[in-house]
Amino acid sequence: MKTFNVGLIGMGTVGTGVARILLEKDSPLLEKLDCVPVLKGIADCNPDAKTKLNLSPDIFFTNDAKALLNNPDIQVVVELIGGLHPAKEIIMTALEKGKDVVTANKMLLALHGSELFSKARQHGKSISFEASVGGGIPIIAALRDGFIANRIESIFGIVNGTTNYILTKMTKENVKYSDALAEAQKLGYAEKDPTMDVEGIDSSHKLAILARIGFGVNIDYNRIYHEGISTIDLADIWYAHELGYTLKLLAIAKKPGNMIELRVHPTLLPHDHPLSSVNGVFNAICVNGSAVGETMLYGRGAGQMPTASAVVADLVDVALGRAGITFNAMKTFSGGRENIPIADILKIKTRYYLRFSVVDKPGVLAKISGVLGNYEISIASVIQHKARENGNVPLVMMTHLAEEGNLQKALTEIKRLDVIKDHTKFLRVEE
């Protein structure tokens, strides 16, 4: 049996999972392959990481990544330390040393993917990154290979398990945001500093990768609009449910004409939409292709072993030679594609949910609807309940299709009306 020597940098949660799969004595890899990836070296700055596994003497452990990178016996480097630096320098050096690379680093790929891909092609090597999006869901392979015959029309989905857990908790158990976040942190689903997740940044990194693979173009990450869930109020979840909608944090990529819409934000979906039933830490991604139509991939979007499974799948592709062939054959990785314009959020057209806090007197609806009408925004439905104790009344509306720039102008004008008593909430809708 042929072997392919692997060097692993980073023995955190995922790195430990990768090592466990590669060290498994009765591994399914041995049953299925004539050429298997074999763990030969590990680099981690924490010397205690070595104690996580019972390593054989022929697997060297070092706290210096350079020792692994300079080892001529290592054929592929797995980077699992995350962040921008020194991860970028490690990958660059690995490529320069003639080694293929496997990574799960979505931030690095989103911000510096073009530079890294160019370096890989320059040295005739490959970069594989299935684990960067969707954990154990093979979405990169699907976009790259399975849907190769399609013009991708849209990609959208739930790509962050932390926020989906929080929103599920709020929706199913009527728990306010702060309490749901605290529970997620207690269970290890959210970091001590949850900003990357709850403000939509992690999802925007993943969206940049999906858009690049799906549409085959370079992406200016800084043009991606992102908005998180930290300001979501339980009241809006209740009213949305009454109107027939479920709230999810979606990453959305669409290609209308010569531009791409790339946006991450809380989104209302009809109850019967497949994504509405994706709960807890699970992820799901919908892809609409010209030939295949609508598809959805569903599974665990994070966690040690699902993510490790995706990393090892990439290692197998490298060992079998598929990664190199694919990487060098596809224009997606060529570095010669132009940046496609990303639509300004103010130019998108969608439906909207609006919640106003208004005084309880006649003529309020007429005033608000009049302003909306002046900006070509028509009302699809309205719900209004009894007055609160302070005398103010929640007024909830669903609009028909409207341009966001017009909506923002209308809301600015409505804010100045004497019948408005609090900040207006709005949410975007996808059908």
Helices and strands as residue ranges (DSSP letters): E 2-9, H 13-23, H 28-32, E 35-43, G 47-52, E 60-62, H 65-69, E 76-79, H 87-96, E 100-103, H 106-122, E 127-128, G 130-132, H 139-141, I 142-146, E 152-158, H 161-173, H 177-186, H 195-198, H 201-215, G 221-223, E 225-226, H 234-242, E 245-254, E 261-270, G 274-277, E 282-289, E 293-300, H 304-320, H 322-329, G 331-333, G 345-347, E 349-359, H 364-374, E 379-384, E 392-399, E 402-403, H 404-415, E 425-429
